[in-house]
C-alpha cells in the first residue's frame, strides 16, 4: 500500500469502511496516524479493534483533527458530517486527497487525471493500456479499479492514471495532475449540486489545482467543456492547453473496441494525453487496435446469424446513449429503466439508425410515447422479452443493442447486473430460442 510520513502523528476520522475508506484507514494507520473509524456495519468496524478508535465522527468533538475522510458516495450537500466538520474547522477529504498529500514522499512519478460526464472509464483504461504498451510502470485508480492507496507505489518514472468523478474532485484540494483531461459535460448528478453550473464548477476544479506548466486537455463536443477550456486558456500559456479535434485521428475502423463517435473522441483524448507523456504514434496506434473495451461499455458480447449483440448498459443517460446509436447503421435498440430525464432529445440525431425500439422498465411507457411517431416500438417491459423480440426481428447485418439511457435501479442492483443479465440472456437464446430466461433482475 502507499504510506507516507506526511500523515505520521496526525489525527483523522474515516467515515465509511468500504473499498476507498478501508484503504484510507489502513494507509493512515501504517503511516503512523491516529485514526478514528466508523461504519454502520459491525463487521468492518470489528476489523479495527485494538488498532484504531471506533466512534461515529458525528458524535465526537473533531477539534484538532487533520481531516475527515469520507467516501465519494457521501452527499456533502445533505450529509450532516459536512457541517459538523466545518464547525470544527476540519477539512472533509477523500482518498485521492490523501494520495495527493503523499506524493512528495513517493518515487518521482507523473499523474494523469481524467474526468467528464461520459467516457471517463474507457479513456482511463485506454491511457493505461497505451502506457503499458510503451513499457512504462503504470497504475490505475480513482473511480475505477482498486483504491489507489491500497496499491503498491510505483518505481521512479511511473505513471498513475486516475479516473475522477465530480464527487472525488469535491473531496480533493491539492492534486496537481501533470496531465488533466475533461472529455465532455452534460447534466448529471444534479441532486448533489446547485444546478448544472455547480456540477460544471466541480469538474473545473481539476484544472484549478494544476500548476501553470501542467497540461490541460479538453474535448470539443459541447459548449460547456469549451467554456472551461477558455477559462483555463486565459490563465495558462497556450502550449499547455489542448482542445482535441477527433476528426483528425484516422484509422478508427481498425480499432474493434473503439467504434462510434464517442469512442473516436475518447481515443483522440487518450492519444493527446499519452503524447504529452512522450509516447509516440509507433506505440499508441497499435495499442488502439489491441485495446479490449470495458464490460458494459459498447461491449460486443456475441455474434450469431450475422447479428451483432452489444452490451452498453453503462449508458445511464441519453447523452451517453446518443453516440452509441451513432456507432452502427441498423440497430434494434433496447432502452429504459429508471429515468434521469423525461426526454430523449440528445438521441434524436441518431433515430434514423434505429430499425426498431424495445422499451423496458419504469421509463418504458414514456419512451414508447416519444418514439412511436418516428420508429416501430415494442413495449417489452422486461429485458428478456426485449432481447427475444429483437432477436426474432433482426436480420443479418443488424445490431441488437442494450443502451438504456437510464439508471438500472428499478429492476436491477446496478448497471453491471443489468449488463450481465443481458449477456446471459443473449447467450441462452442464441443456444436455444425457446430457452427460459436466466435468473436475475428484470427478466
C-alpha positions in Angstrom: 0.0 0.0 0.0 1.0 3.7 -0.3 2.2 5.1 3.1 3.7 8.5 3.9 5.4 10.3 6.8 3.2 13.2 5.9 0.5 11.5 8.0 2.6 10.5 11.0 1.3 11.8 14.3 -1.8 13.4 12.7 -5.4 12.7 13.6 -8.0 11.5 11.1 -11.6 10.2 11.2 -12.6 7.8 8.5 -16.4 7.6 7.8 -17.3 4.5 5.9 -15.2 1.4 5.5 -16.0 0.2 2.0 -13.2 0.0 -0.5 -11.8 3.5 -0.5 -12.4 4.1 3.2 -10.8 0.8 4.1 -7.7 1.6 2.1 -7.5 5.1 3.5 -7.7 3.8 7.1 -5.1 1.1 6.6 -2.7 3.6 4.8 -3.1 6.2 7.6 -2.5 3.6 10.3 0.5 2.2 8.5 1.8 5.8 8.2 1.7 6.4 11.9 -1.5 8.4 12.1 -4.1 8.3 15.0 -7.3 7.1 13.3 -10.9 7.0 14.3 -13.0 4.7 12.1 -16.8 4.2 11.7 -19.1 2.3 9.5 -22.8 1.5 10.0 -21.9 -2.2 9.7 -20.4 -4.0 12.6 -18.1 -6.4 10.6 -15.8 -3.7 9.1 -15.6 -1.9 12.4 -14.5 -5.1 14.2 -11.5 -5.4 11.9 -10.1 -2.3 13.6 -10.5 -3.4 17.2 -7.3 -2.5 19.1 -5.8 -0.7 16.1 -8.0 2.4 15.9 -10.6 4.3 17.9 -14.1 3.2 16.9 -16.6 6.0 17.0 -19.1 7.8 14.8 -17.4 11.2 13.8 -20.8 12.8 14.1 -20.8 12.1 17.8 -17.3 13.2 18.8 -15.5 16.5 19.1 -13.5 16.9 15.9 -11.4 19.8 17.1 -7.8 19.2 16.4 -8.4 16.6 13.7 -6.4 17.0 10.5 -9.2 15.6 8.3 -12.4 13.6 8.0 -12.1 11.1 5.2 -15.4 10.1 3.5 -16.5 8.1 0.6 -17.3 9.9 -2.7 -20.8 8.5 -2.2 -21.4 10.7 0.8 -23.6 13.6 -0.4 -21.8 16.7 1.1 -24.8 18.9 0.3 -27.0 16.8 2.6 -25.0 14.8 5.0 -24.5 16.3 8.5 -20.8 15.4 8.6 -20.1 18.4 6.3 -21.4 20.9 8.8 -20.1 19.1 11.8 -16.5 19.1 10.3 -16.9 22.7 9.2 -17.8 23.9 12.7 -14.6 22.3 14.0 -12.5 23.7 11.2 -11.6 20.3 9.8 -11.5 19.6 6.1 -13.7 16.8 4.6 -11.5 14.9 2.2 -11.3 11.7 0.2 -8.7 9.1 -0.6 -7.5 11.0 -3.7 -6.6 14.0 -1.5 -4.6 11.6 0.8 -2.8 10.3 -2.3 -2.1 13.9 -3.3 -0.6 14.7 0.1 1.5 11.5 0.0 3.0 12.3 -3.4 6.1 14.2 -2.2 7.4 11.1 -0.5 6.8 8.8 -3.4 9.5 8.0 -6.1 9.4 10.6 -8.9 6.3 10.0 -11.0 3.6 11.6 -13.0 -0.2 11.7 -12.5 -2.9 11.8 -15.2 -6.4 12.8 -14.1 -9.4 12.2 -16.4 -12.9 13.4 -15.8 -16.1 14.1 -17.8 -19.7 13.1 -17.7 -19.3 10.2 -20.2 -16.3 8.2 -21.4 -14.1 8.5 -18.3 -13.6 4.8 -17.8 -12.9 3.9 -21.4 -10.4 6.8 -21.8 -8.7 6.0 -18.5 -8.4 2.3 -19.4 -7.1 3.2 -22.8 -4.4 5.6 -21.4 -3.4 2.8 -19.0 -3.2 0.3 -21.9 -1.1 2.6 -24.1 1.3 3.4 -21.2 1.7 -0.4 -20.5 2.3 -1.0 -24.2 5.1 1.7 -24.0 6.8 -0.4 -21.3 6.1 2.2 -18.6 5.3 1.3 -14.9 1.6 2.4 -14.6 -1.2 2.2 -12.0 -4.9 2.6 -12.5 -7.1 4.1 -9.8 -9.6 6.6 -8.6 -13.1 5.8 -9.8 -12.0 2.6 -11.5 -10.1 -0.5 -10.3 -8.6 -0.8 -6.9 -8.3 2.2 -4.4 -5.1 4.0 -5.2 -3.8 4.0 -1.6 -4.2 0.2 -1.4 -1.8 -0.4 -4.3 2.0 -0.6 -4.2 3.8 2.6 -5.0 5.4 2.8 -8.5 9.1 2.9 -9.0 10.7 6.1 -10.3 9.3 7.1 -13.7 5.9 5.6 -13.0 2.6 7.0 -14.1 -0.6 7.0 -12.0 -3.7 7.2 -14.2 -6.8 8.3 -12.3 -10.4 8.3 -13.3 -12.0 11.1 -11.3 -15.7 11.7 -10.7 -17.0 15.1 -9.7 -17.6 13.6 -6.2 -13.9 12.7 -5.9 -12.8 16.1 -7.1 -15.1 17.7 -4.5 -13.1 15.9 -1.8 -9.7 16.8 -3.2 -7.8 20.1 -2.7 -4.2 19.6 -3.8 -4.0 17.1 -6.6 -1.8 18.8 -9.3 -2.1 16.5 -12.2 0.8 16.6 -14.7 -1.9 16.0 -17.4 -5.6 16.6 -16.7 -8.4 16.0 -19.2 -12.1 16.9 -19.4 -13.8 14.8 -22.0 -17.3 16.3 -22.0 -20.1 17.8 -19.9 -23.8 17.2 -19.8 -26.3 17.4 -16.9 -25.8 14.6 -14.4 -25.8 14.1 -10.6 -27.7 17.4 -10.2 -29.1 16.2 -6.9 -25.6 16.8 -5.5 -25.1 20.4 -6.8 -26.9 23.7 -7.1 -27.8 23.2 -10.7 -25.7 22.3 -13.7 -23.4 25.3 -13.0 -22.4 23.7 -9.7 -21.7 20.4 -11.4 -19.5 22.1 -14.1 -17.7 24.1 -11.4 -16.8 20.8 -9.7 -15.2 19.5 -12.9 -13.3 22.7 -13.5 -11.6 22.4 -10.1 -9.4 19.6 -11.5 -7.7 22.3 -13.6 -7.6 24.9 -10.8 -5.4 22.5 -8.8 -2.8 22.3 -11.6 0.3 24.5 -12.0 0.8 26.8 -14.9 3.1 24.4 -16.7 1.0 21.3 -16.5 -1.1 20.1 -19.4 -4.9 20.6 -19.7 -6.8 18.7 -22.4 -10.4 19.2 -23.5 -12.9 17.6 -25.8 -14.7 20.0 -28.2 -18.0 18.3 -28.3 -20.0 20.7 -26.2 -20.1 24.3 -25.2 -19.7 23.7 -21.5 -16.4 21.9 -21.9 -15.2 24.6 -24.2 -16.2 27.3 -21.7 -13.9 25.7 -19.1 -11.2 25.4 -21.7 -11.5 29.1 -22.4 -11.2 30.0 -18.8 -8.1 27.8 -18.4 -6.6 29.3 -21.5 -7.0 32.8 -20.0 -4.7 31.9 -17.2 -2.2 29.4 -18.8 0.2 29.5 -21.7 -1.3 28.2 -24.9 1.4 25.4 -25.1 -0.2 23.8 -22.1 -3.9 23.9 -23.2 -5.0 21.4 -25.8 -8.5 21.2 -27.4 -8.8 17.9 -29.2 -10.3 17.5 -32.7 -11.4 13.8 -33.1 -11.8 14.2 -36.9 -8.1 14.5 -37.3 -7.5 11.0 -35.8 -7.6 8.5 -38.7 -7.9 4.7 -38.6 -10.9 4.0 -36.3 -12.1 1.2 -38.5 -9.0 -0.8 -37.3 -9.9 -0.5 -33.6 -12.8 -3.0 -33.0 -13.4 -2.0 -29.4 -13.5 1.8 -30.1 -16.4 2.2 -32.6 -18.8 5.2 -32.6 -18.2 8.9 -32.5 -17.9 8.9 -28.7 -15.1 6.4 -28.8 -13.3 8.4 -31.5 -13.3 11.3 -29.1 -12.2 9.0 -26.2 -9.4 7.7 -28.4 -8.4 11.2 -29.6 -8.2 12.5 -26.0 -6.2 9.4 -24.9 -3.7 10.0 -27.8 -3.3 13.6 -26.7 -2.7 12.6 -23.1 -0.1 10.0 -24.0 1.6 12.3 -26.5 2.1 14.8 -23.6 3.7 11.9 -21.7 6.2 11.4 -24.5 4.6 8.3 -26.1 4.8 8.3 -29.9 2.5 7.1 -32.7 4.6 3.9 -33.2 3.3 2.8 -29.8 -0.2 4.3 -29.4 -1.5 3.4 -32.9 -1.1 -0.4 -32.5 -2.3 -0.1 -28.9 -5.6 1.4 -30.1 -6.0 -1.7 -32.3 -5.2 -4.2 -29.4 -7.4 -2.4 -26.8 -10.3 -4.5 -25.5 -13.3 -2.5 -24.4 -14.6 -2.5 -20.9 -17.6 -4.6 -19.8 -20.9 -2.9 -20.3 -19.5 -0.1 -22.5 -20.2 -0.9 -26.1 -19.2 -4.5 -25.3 -19.5 -6.9 -28.2 -21.0 -9.9 -26.4 -21.9 -12.2 -29.3 -22.4 -12.5 -33.0 -24.8 -15.1 -34.4 -26.6 -15.4 -37.7 -24.9 -12.2 -38.9 -26.4 -10.2 -36.0 -24.1 -8.5 -33.5 -25.2 -8.1 -29.8 -23.8 -5.1 -27.9 -24.0 -4.5 -24.2 -23.9 -0.8 -23.5 -25.5 -1.0 -20.0 -23.2 1.7 -18.7 -25.2 4.2 -20.8 -27.3 5.5 -17.9 -28.5 8.8 -19.5 -29.5 9.9 -23.0 -26.2 11.8 -23.6 -24.2 8.6 -23.2 -26.6 6.5 -25.3 -26.6 9.0 -28.2 -23.1 8.2 -29.5 -23.8 4.5 -29.2 -26.7 4.9 -31.6 -24.3 6.7 -33.9 -21.9 3.7 -34.0 -24.0 1.4 -36.2 -26.4 2.0 -39.1 -29.1 -0.6 -38.3 -29.9 -1.0 -34.6 -32.6 -2.8 -32.6 -32.5 -0.6 -29.6 -33.4 -1.8 -26.1 -33.9 1.1 -23.7 -35.5 2.1 -20.5 -35.1 1.7 -16.7 -35.1 4.4 -14.0 -35.2 7.6 -16.0 -32.9 10.6 -15.4 -34.9 12.8 -17.7 -38.3 12.6 -19.4 -37.0 13.1 -23.0 -34.6 11.5 -25.5 -33.6 14.8 -27.2 -29.9 14.0 -27.3 -30.5 10.7 -29.0 -32.8 12.2 -31.7 -30.0 12.9 -34.2 -29.4 9.1 -34.5 -33.0 7.9 -34.6 -32.5 7.1 -38.3 -30.0 4.4 -37.2 -32.7 2.6 -35.3 -34.7 -0.2 -37.0 -36.9 -0.7 -34.0 -37.0 0.1 -30.3 -37.9 -2.1 -27.4 -38.8 -0.3 -24.2 -38.4 -1.7 -20.7 -38.7 -0.6 -17.1 -40.2 2.4 -15.4 -39.3 4.7 -18.3 -40.8 2.3 -20.9 -44.2 3.9 -21.3 -42.8 7.5 -21.6 -40.0 6.4 -24.0 -42.5 4.5 -26.2 -44.7 7.6 -26.3 -41.7 9.6 -27.6 -40.5 7.1 -30.1 -43.8 5.8 -31.5 -44.2 8.6 -34.1 -40.7 8.0 -35.6 -40.0 4.3 -35.4 -41.5 0.9 -34.7 -41.8 0.4 -30.9 -42.4 -2.7 -28.9 -43.4 -2.2 -25.2 -41.4 -5.1 -23.9 -41.4 -4.2 -20.2 -38.8 -6.9 -19.2 -35.3 -7.2 -20.6 -35.6 -10.9 -21.5 -38.7 -10.2 -23.6 -37.0 -7.3 -25.3 -33.9 -9.4 -26.3 -36.1 -12.2 -27.6 -38.3 -9.9 -29.6 -35.2 -8.0 -31.0 -33.5 -11.3 -31.9 -36.6 -12.5 -33.7 -36.8 -9.3 -35.8 -33.1 -8.8 -36.5 -31.7 -9.5 -40.0 -28.0 -10.2 -40.9 -26.1 -7.0 -40.6 -28.2 -5.7 -37.8 -27.2 -4.9 -34.3 -29.2 -5.7 -31.1 -28.0 -3.2 -28.6 -28.8 -2.6 -24.9 -28.2 1.1 -24.4 -30.8 2.0 -21.8 -30.4 5.8 -21.4 -31.5 5.2 -17.8 -30.3 4.1 -14.4 -30.9 0.5 -13.6 -32.4 0.6 -10.1 -36.0 -0.1 -11.0 -35.2 -3.7 -12.0 -31.5 -4.3 -11.2 -29.0 -3.8 -8.5 -26.7 -1.7 -10.7 -25.8 -1.3 -14.4 -23.3 -4.2 -14.1 -26.1 -6.6 -13.0 -28.2 -5.3 -15.9 -25.4 -5.9 -18.4 -24.6 -9.3 -17.0 -28.2 -10.3 -17.3 -28.3 -9.1 -20.9 -25.2 -11.1 -21.7 -26.7 -14.2 -20.1 -30.0 -13.8 -21.9 -28.3 -13.4 -25.3 -26.1 -16.5 -24.7 -29.1 -18.6 -23.6 -31.3 -17.5 -26.5 -28.6 -18.0 -29.2 -28.2 -21.5 -27.9 -31.9 -22.2 -27.7 -34.6 -19.7 -28.9 -37.1 -21.4 -26.6 -34.8 -21.3 -23.5 -36.2 -19.7 -20.3 -34.6 -16.5 -19.2 -31.6 -17.0 -16.8 -32.2 -15.9 -13.2 -31.7 -12.3 -12.4 -33.4 -9.0 -12.0 -35.6 -7.7 -14.8 -36.1 -11.0 -16.6 
